[in-house]
Amino acid sequence: MVEFAFTVGLLMLLVVGTAQVAIFLNYRSSLDLATSEGAFQASLVGHQPGDGKLEAETLWSRLEPGAAPADVSASIQGDLVVVTATAYAPAILPLPFPPFNRLPIQSRSVHTIERFQPGSS
């Protein structure tokens, strides 16, 4: 009976740990996609960094509807648009003290600004 209790306890720890990693990776993938699309949107001719920020925030809210809004920023650095975002994944077994009540996720995407050049050489 003691061996069974240890085995079940370790098995449950493994299952919960695997589920937590899966949730974290899903949230990270969604945030990466949102920042990537935001950087692309901001790099288009006639668009500004604010367009990319709005796109990233909108896509994040569609991909993870139950999640808290992500903190998104977009800027232009030379010929590049940089979109960064920070969000949090929920913890399956939250503990009453940080960082175990939520897991921070960060993403950064860079895209080259498109320059329209009429005609060809």
VENVEN-V181675 format. One record per backbone hydrogen bond with DSSP energy under -0.5 kcal/mol. CO is the residue of the C=O (numbers start at 1). NH is the residue of the N-H. Records with the same first field share a line. If there is no record, write none. Layout:
BEGIN
CO->NH ; NH
END
This chain:
BEGIN
1->5
2->6
3->7
4->8
5->9
6->10
7->11
8->12
9->13
10->14
11->15
12->16
13->17
14->18
15->19
16->20
17->21
18->22
19->23
20->24
21->25
22->26
23->27
24->28
25->29
26->30
27->31
28->32
29->33
30->34
31->35
32->36
33->37
34->38
35->39
36->40
37->41
38->42
39->43
40->44
41->44
43->114
44->47
48->51 ; 52
49->53
50->54
51->55
52->56
53->57
54->58
55->59
56->60
57->61
58->62
59->63
60->64
64->67
70->72
71->86
73->84
75->77 ; 82
77->80
79->113
80->77 ; 82
81->83 ; 111
82->75
83->109
84->73
85->107
86->71
87->105
89->103
91->94
92->94
97->100
99->102
100->95
101->91
102->104
103->89
105->87
107->85
109->83
111->81
114->116
116->118
END
